[in-house]
Amino acid sequence: MKLGSFASVALFSLAAAVEEPEGHEYHRNPADDRSPCPGLNVLANHGFLPRSGLNIDLETFRYAAHAGFNYKLGSVDQLFQAAIDFKLSTTGNSSTIHLSDLAKHDTIEMDGSLSRNDFLLGDDLTFDPAIWHTVALNLDLYNTGPSEADKYVTVETAAKARAARVKDAMAANPNFNASEAQMMGSPGTTALYLTTLWDDEADAAPKAWIRAFFEEERLPYLEGYDPATRREKTFDDVTAMFARVVAVNTEPSKCKRKFRS
């Protein structure tokens, strides 16, 4: 089902609140250790990862990605392994990480984050409302009507919002890292959040789910998110979404004027 036929989708995917799993209620404590990655913080805020954000191993990450986001067990291990390969751990155990370890600049954390400032310009760890507000406007998150299509973010919209954020960051940050790895990692983060929150029938991601995920670092159970009833995903889904994101033409269209002689 595509964007022209949203009415029945909305009734089921957006209307009914889902009860939070017992023991995984949303709690946010400013004293807990957190990362620059909203998705990991979401899992910690719901207790799928340790709520403290400390001493996380592969098995714990594997369980959290499955139970919270419905990724097949073991299918996104490479996301955890990247932190180990970059030697980011400060736990004293090279096979575990604290969430804040991921804030080390130019490793997993990159310039042009959708919700954090660049390292050179300030705090690259915590949510930045001003940065996010511009991204949210480009995603059109605050327009949720009157049509059902207005309740969703398409791949095209997400890709263009990501590109606009990178353009803004490059203009503001004279030391912006424009390496090939950075340019691939940026659409990769967009592909990851879209895959995590994707509604297969709508072929889009609900705006309400994206707002809860980024703004509150919360699983959108209140907005109808239920991982137990959704298709189990793998890293192949992230790869396929990445291909869709990078295929979008994010350059502004150039209108040709015709003049009469």
NUGUNU-51174 format. One record per residue (C-alpha): residue number from 0; chain; y, z, x; residue in one letter. Coordinates in steps of 0.2 Angstrom, whole numbers. Example, Ala and Ser with C-alpha at 12.3 -4.5 7.8 and 13.67 -1.06 7.14 Angstrom:
REM NUGUNU-51174
+-----+----+-------+-------+-------+----+
:   i : ch :     y :     z :     x : aa :
+-----+----+-------+-------+-------+----+
:   0 :  A :   -22 :    39 :    62 :  A :
:   1 :  A :    -5 :    36 :    68 :  S :
+-----+----+-------+-------+-------+----+
REM end
This chain:
REM NUGUNU-51174
+-----+----+-------+-------+-------+----+
:   i : ch :     y :     z :     x : aa :
+-----+----+-------+-------+-------+----+
:   0 :  A :     0 :     0 :     0 :  M :
:   1 :  A :    17 :    -5 :     7 :  K :
:   2 :  A :    35 :     0 :     4 :  L :
:   3 :  A :    36 :    -9 :   -12 :  G :
:   4 :  A :    24 :     2 :   -21 :  S :
:   5 :  A :    28 :    20 :   -17 :  F :
:   6 :  A :    28 :    28 :   -34 :  A :
:   7 :  A :    10 :    34 :   -35 :  S :
:   8 :  A :    10 :    39 :   -17 :  V :
:   9 :  A :    24 :    50 :   -19 :  A :
:  10 :  A :    16 :    59 :   -33 :  L :
:  11 :  A :     2 :    65 :   -22 :  F :
:  12 :  A :     9 :    65 :    -4 :  S :
:  13 :  A :    26 :    73 :    -7 :  L :
:  14 :  A :    26 :    83 :   -23 :  A :
:  15 :  A :    13 :    96 :   -22 :  A :
:  16 :  A :    15 :   110 :   -10 :  A :
:  17 :  A :    -1 :   115 :     0 :  V :
:  18 :  A :    -6 :   133 :     4 :  E :
:  19 :  A :    -5 :   137 :    22 :  E :
:  20 :  A :   -22 :   141 :    30 :  P :
:  21 :  A :   -25 :   160 :    31 :  E :
:  22 :  A :   -20 :   166 :    48 :  G :
:  23 :  A :   -10 :   151 :    51 :  H :
:  24 :  A :     6 :   155 :    42 :  E :
:  25 :  A :    22 :   149 :    49 :  Y :
:  26 :  A :    31 :   162 :    60 :  H :
:  27 :  A :    44 :   159 :    72 :  R :
:  28 :  A :    49 :   172 :    85 :  N :
:  29 :  A :    63 :   168 :    98 :  P :
:  30 :  A :    55 :   179 :   111 :  A :
:  31 :  A :    39 :   168 :   111 :  D :
:  32 :  A :    37 :   155 :   125 :  D :
:  33 :  A :    40 :   137 :   119 :  R :
:  34 :  A :    40 :   119 :   126 :  S :
:  35 :  A :    52 :   104 :   124 :  P :
:  36 :  A :    39 :    96 :   114 :  C :
:  37 :  A :    41 :    99 :    95 :  P :
:  38 :  A :    23 :    96 :    91 :  G :
:  39 :  A :    16 :   109 :   103 :  L :
:  40 :  A :    29 :   122 :    96 :  N :
:  41 :  A :    23 :   118 :    78 :  V :
:  42 :  A :     5 :   122 :    83 :  L :
:  43 :  A :    11 :   138 :    91 :  A :
:  44 :  A :    22 :   143 :    76 :  N :
:  45 :  A :     7 :   142 :    65 :  H :
:  46 :  A :    -5 :   150 :    77 :  G :
:  47 :  A :   -16 :   136 :    81 :  F :
:  48 :  A :   -10 :   138 :    99 :  L :
:  49 :  A :    -7 :   156 :   104 :  P :
:  50 :  A :     9 :   161 :    96 :  R :
:  51 :  A :    15 :   168 :   112 :  S :
:  52 :  A :    14 :   151 :   120 :  G :
:  53 :  A :     6 :   158 :   135 :  L :
:  54 :  A :   -10 :   154 :   145 :  N :
:  55 :  A :   -16 :   139 :   135 :  I :
:  56 :  A :   -32 :   130 :   141 :  D :
:  57 :  A :   -40 :   114 :   136 :  L :
:  58 :  A :   -52 :   121 :   123 :  E :
:  59 :  A :   -38 :   130 :   114 :  T :
:  60 :  A :   -27 :   114 :   114 :  F :
:  61 :  A :   -42 :   103 :   108 :  R :
:  62 :  A :   -45 :   115 :    93 :  Y :
:  63 :  A :   -26 :   116 :    89 :  A :
:  64 :  A :   -24 :    97 :    89 :  A :
:  65 :  A :   -39 :    95 :    77 :  H :
:  66 :  A :   -36 :   110 :    66 :  A :
:  67 :  A :   -17 :   107 :    64 :  G :
:  68 :  A :   -15 :    88 :    66 :  F :
:  69 :  A :   -33 :    82 :    62 :  N :
:  70 :  A :   -35 :    73 :    78 :  Y :
:  71 :  A :   -54 :    71 :    82 :  K :
:  72 :  A :   -60 :    84 :    94 :  L :
:  73 :  A :   -57 :    79 :   112 :  G :
:  74 :  A :   -48 :    63 :   107 :  S :
:  75 :  A :   -31 :    68 :   114 :  V :
:  76 :  A :   -37 :    78 :   129 :  D :
:  77 :  A :   -27 :    67 :   140 :  Q :
:  78 :  A :   -11 :    74 :   133 :  L :
:  79 :  A :   -16 :    91 :   140 :  F :
:  80 :  A :   -23 :    84 :   156 :  Q :
:  81 :  A :    -6 :    76 :   160 :  A :
:  82 :  A :     1 :    94 :   162 :  A :
:  83 :  A :   -13 :    98 :   174 :  I :
:  84 :  A :   -12 :    82 :   184 :  D :
:  85 :  A :     7 :    85 :   186 :  F :
:  86 :  A :     3 :   103 :   193 :  K :
:  87 :  A :    15 :   111 :   180 :  L :
:  88 :  A :     6 :   127 :   178 :  S :
:  89 :  A :    14 :   143 :   182 :  T :
:  90 :  A :     1 :   154 :   175 :  T :
:  91 :  A :    -9 :   157 :   191 :  G :
:  92 :  A :   -23 :   148 :   184 :  N :
:  93 :  A :   -22 :   129 :   187 :  S :
:  94 :  A :   -33 :   125 :   172 :  S :
:  95 :  A :   -20 :   134 :   160 :  T :
:  96 :  A :    -2 :   132 :   155 :  I :
:  97 :  A :    12 :   141 :   147 :  H :
:  98 :  A :    22 :   130 :   135 :  L :
:  99 :  A :    38 :   131 :   144 :  S :
: 100 :  A :    29 :   124 :   160 :  D :
: 101 :  A :    32 :   107 :   151 :  L :
: 102 :  A :    50 :   108 :   154 :  A :
: 103 :  A :    49 :   103 :   172 :  K :
: 104 :  A :    61 :    88 :   173 :  H :
: 105 :  A :    54 :    70 :   175 :  D :
: 106 :  A :    36 :    74 :   173 :  T :
: 107 :  A :    31 :    75 :   155 :  I :
: 108 :  A :    49 :    80 :   150 :  E :
: 109 :  A :    60 :    65 :   151 :  M :
: 110 :  A :    78 :    60 :   148 :  D :
: 111 :  A :    83 :    53 :   131 :  G :
: 112 :  A :    73 :    66 :   121 :  S :
: 113 :  A :    75 :    64 :   102 :  L :
: 114 :  A :    79 :    82 :   100 :  S :
: 115 :  A :    83 :    90 :   117 :  R :
: 116 :  A :    98 :    86 :   129 :  N :
: 117 :  A :    95 :    78 :   146 :  D :
: 118 :  A :    91 :    90 :   160 :  F :
: 119 :  A :   107 :    85 :   170 :  L :
: 120 :  A :   118 :    89 :   154 :  L :
: 121 :  A :   111 :   106 :   149 :  G :
: 122 :  A :    96 :   113 :   141 :  D :
: 123 :  A :    81 :   101 :   141 :  D :
: 124 :  A :    70 :   115 :   133 :  L :
: 125 :  A :    77 :   120 :   117 :  T :
: 126 :  A :    81 :   110 :   101 :  F :
: 127 :  A :    99 :   103 :   101 :  D :
: 128 :  A :   106 :   101 :    84 :  P :
: 129 :  A :   120 :    89 :    90 :  A :
: 130 :  A :   107 :    77 :    98 :  I :
: 131 :  A :    95 :    78 :    83 :  W :
: 132 :  A :   109 :    75 :    70 :  H :
: 133 :  A :   113 :    58 :    78 :  T :
: 134 :  A :    94 :    54 :    78 :  V :
: 135 :  A :    92 :    60 :    60 :  A :
: 136 :  A :   106 :    49 :    54 :  L :
: 137 :  A :    98 :    34 :    63 :  N :
: 138 :  A :    82 :    38 :    54 :  L :
: 139 :  A :    91 :    40 :    38 :  D :
: 140 :  A :    83 :    57 :    35 :  L :
: 141 :  A :    96 :    64 :    23 :  Y :
: 142 :  A :    95 :    49 :    11 :  N :
: 143 :  A :    79 :    52 :     0 :  T :
: 144 :  A :    83 :    42 :   -15 :  G :
: 145 :  A :    84 :    35 :   -28 :  P :
: 146 :  A :    70 :    23 :   -23 :  S :
: 147 :  A :    53 :    30 :   -17 :  E :
: 148 :  A :    55 :    19 :    -1 :  A :
: 149 :  A :    70 :    30 :     3 :  D :
: 150 :  A :    58 :    45 :     6 :  K :
: 151 :  A :    49 :    37 :    21 :  Y :
: 152 :  A :    53 :    31 :    39 :  V :
: 153 :  A :    45 :    15 :    44 :  T :
: 154 :  A :    40 :    10 :    61 :  V :
: 155 :  A :    55 :    -2 :    62 :  E :
: 156 :  A :    68 :    12 :    58 :  T :
: 157 :  A :    59 :    25 :    70 :  A :
: 158 :  A :    59 :    12 :    84 :  A :
: 159 :  A :    78 :     8 :    82 :  K :
: 160 :  A :    82 :    26 :    81 :  A :
: 161 :  A :    73 :    29 :    97 :  R :
: 162 :  A :    82 :    15 :   106 :  A :
: 163 :  A :    99 :    21 :   100 :  A :
: 164 :  A :    95 :    38 :   107 :  R :
: 165 :  A :    90 :    31 :   124 :  V :
: 166 :  A :   106 :    20 :   124 :  K :
: 167 :  A :   117 :    36 :   120 :  D :
: 168 :  A :   108 :    46 :   134 :  A :
: 169 :  A :   110 :    32 :   147 :  M :
: 170 :  A :   129 :    31 :   143 :  A :
: 171 :  A :   131 :    50 :   144 :  A :
: 172 :  A :   120 :    54 :   159 :  N :
: 173 :  A :   124 :    45 :   175 :  P :
: 174 :  A :   108 :    50 :   183 :  N :
: 175 :  A :    97 :    44 :   168 :  F :
: 176 :  A :    80 :    40 :   174 :  N :
: 177 :  A :    77 :    22 :   169 :  A :
: 178 :  A :    60 :    20 :   178 :  S :
: 179 :  A :    46 :    10 :   170 :  E :
: 180 :  A :    37 :    26 :   167 :  A :
: 181 :  A :    52 :    33 :   157 :  Q :
: 182 :  A :    54 :    17 :   147 :  M :
: 183 :  A :    36 :    18 :   142 :  M :
: 184 :  A :    36 :    36 :   139 :  G :
: 185 :  A :    50 :    36 :   127 :  S :
: 186 :  A :    42 :    25 :   114 :  P :
: 187 :  A :    26 :    34 :   117 :  G :
: 188 :  A :    34 :    50 :   110 :  T :
: 189 :  A :    39 :    41 :    95 :  T :
: 190 :  A :    22 :    34 :    93 :  A :
: 191 :  A :    14 :    51 :    94 :  L :
: 192 :  A :    25 :    59 :    81 :  Y :
: 193 :  A :    23 :    45 :    69 :  L :
: 194 :  A :     4 :    45 :    71 :  T :
: 195 :  A :     4 :    63 :    68 :  T :
: 196 :  A :    14 :    63 :    52 :  L :
: 197 :  A :     9 :    45 :    46 :  W :
: 198 :  A :     4 :    42 :    28 :  D :
: 199 :  A :    -8 :    28 :    29 :  D :
: 200 :  A :    -6 :    22 :    11 :  E :
: 201 :  A :    13 :    21 :    12 :  A :
: 202 :  A :    12 :    14 :    30 :  D :
: 203 :  A :    26 :    25 :    34 :  A :
: 204 :  A :    30 :    43 :    38 :  A :
: 205 :  A :    38 :    55 :    25 :  P :
: 206 :  A :    56 :    60 :    29 :  K :
: 207 :  A :    53 :    77 :    23 :  A :
: 208 :  A :    38 :    79 :    35 :  W :
: 209 :  A :    48 :    73 :    50 :  I :
: 210 :  A :    63 :    85 :    46 :  R :
: 211 :  A :    51 :   100 :    44 :  A :
: 212 :  A :    42 :    95 :    61 :  F :
: 213 :  A :    58 :    93 :    71 :  F :
: 214 :  A :    71 :   105 :    63 :  E :
: 215 :  A :    60 :   120 :    59 :  E :
: 216 :  A :    45 :   116 :    70 :  E :
: 217 :  A :    34 :   119 :    55 :  R :
: 218 :  A :    19 :   110 :    48 :  L :
: 219 :  A :    26 :   103 :    31 :  P :
: 220 :  A :    13 :   111 :    20 :  Y :
: 221 :  A :    27 :   115 :     7 :  L :
: 222 :  A :    31 :    96 :     7 :  E :
: 223 :  A :    13 :    91 :     3 :  G :
: 224 :  A :     5 :    90 :    21 :  Y :
: 225 :  A :   -14 :    93 :    21 :  D :
: 226 :  A :   -23 :    88 :    36 :  P :
: 227 :  A :   -40 :    92 :    28 :  A :
: 228 :  A :   -38 :    77 :    16 :  T :
: 229 :  A :   -31 :    65 :    29 :  R :
: 230 :  A :   -40 :    52 :    40 :  R :
: 231 :  A :   -45 :    59 :    56 :  E :
: 232 :  A :   -35 :    51 :    70 :  K :
: 233 :  A :   -39 :    48 :    88 :  T :
: 234 :  A :   -29 :    42 :   103 :  F :
: 235 :  A :   -33 :    24 :    99 :  D :
: 236 :  A :   -22 :    27 :    83 :  D :
: 237 :  A :    -8 :    33 :    95 :  V :
: 238 :  A :   -10 :    17 :   106 :  T :
: 239 :  A :   -10 :     6 :    91 :  A :
: 240 :  A :     6 :    14 :    85 :  M :
: 241 :  A :    14 :    13 :   102 :  F :
: 242 :  A :    11 :    -6 :   101 :  A :
: 243 :  A :    20 :    -7 :    84 :  R :
: 244 :  A :    34 :     3 :    91 :  V :
: 245 :  A :    37 :    -8 :   106 :  V :
: 246 :  A :    35 :   -24 :    96 :  A :
: 247 :  A :    51 :   -20 :    86 :  V :
: 248 :  A :    66 :   -29 :    91 :  N :
: 249 :  A :    79 :   -15 :    94 :  T :
: 250 :  A :    93 :   -27 :   100 :  E :
: 251 :  A :   108 :   -28 :    88 :  P :
: 252 :  A :   107 :   -45 :    79 :  S :
: 253 :  A :   121 :   -57 :    84 :  K :
: 254 :  A :   128 :   -67 :    70 :  C :
: 255 :  A :   134 :   -84 :    74 :  K :
: 256 :  A :   151 :   -89 :    66 :  R :
: 257 :  A :   153 :  -107 :    61 :  K :
: 258 :  A :   171 :  -114 :    63 :  F :
: 259 :  A :   178 :  -129 :    55 :  R :
: 260 :  A :   186 :  -141 :    66 :  S :
+-----+----+-------+-------+-------+----+
REM end
